[in-house]
């Protein structure tokens, strides 16, 4: 299946490729991000993963959200405040 990956967290993801990825059916939001890291020869560390949030098709999503063909996955910084 094909999904589009958009990154709004370049400080953490570096030179990961934005755009369309062909991924297996049943992949999660986190799995798609891990695939992008692997393609770039990098590792998605726990500290990076904890700093990110996901949106699928403009709606908040969990890291275990299963993606569907044609989805747009946006990855953003987690904003903390007090």
C-alpha positions in Angstrom: 0.0 0.0 0.0 1.1 3.6 -0.5 1.2 6.3 2.2 2.5 9.8 2.2 4.9 10.8 5.0 5.2 14.5 6.0 7.7 15.5 8.6 7.4 18.7 10.8 10.2 17.7 13.1 13.4 18.0 11.1 15.5 18.7 14.1 14.9 15.1 15.2 14.4 13.3 12.0 17.3 15.0 10.0 17.4 14.0 6.4 14.6 11.4 6.3 12.8 11.4 2.9 9.4 13.0 2.8 7.0 11.7 0.2 5.3 8.4 -0.8 6.3 5.1 0.7 5.2 1.6 -0.4 4.6 -0.2 2.9 3.0 -3.6 3.9 -0.7 -3.8 4.7 -1.4 -3.5 8.4 1.6 -1.2 9.2 1.2 1.2 12.1 2.1 4.9 12.2 5.2 4.1 14.3 6.1 1.2 11.9 5.9 3.6 8.9 8.3 6.0 10.7 10.6 3.2 11.5 10.6 2.2 7.9 11.6 5.7 6.9 14.5 5.7 9.4 15.7 2.3 8.1 15.6 3.5 4.5 17.9 6.4 5.6 20.2 4.0 7.4 19.3 5.4 10.8 17.7 4.1 14.0 14.5 5.4 15.6 15.6 5.7 19.2 13.2 5.7 22.1 14.2 9.3 23.0 13.2 10.5 19.5 10.0 8.4 19.5 8.9 9.9 22.8 9.3 13.4 21.4 7.0 12.9 18.4 3.2 12.8 17.8 1.3 11.5 14.8 -1.5 12.8 12.7 -3.2 10.6 10.1 -5.3 12.5 7.4 -5.3 15.6 9.6 -6.5 13.8 12.8 -4.5 13.0 16.0 -3.4 9.4 15.9 -1.6 7.0 18.3 1.7 5.3 17.3 -0.2 2.0 17.0 -2.8 3.4 14.6 -3.0 1.1 11.6 -2.6 2.9 8.3 -4.7 2.4 5.2 -3.7 2.8 1.6 -3.7 6.5 0.6 -3.3 7.8 4.1 -1.1 10.9 4.9 1.0 10.5 8.0 2.3 13.7 9.5 4.9 13.5 12.2 5.3 16.5 14.6 7.2 17.5 17.7 5.3 16.8 21.0 4.6 20.1 22.6 4.9 20.3 26.4 3.9 23.1 28.5 3.1 24.0 32.0 
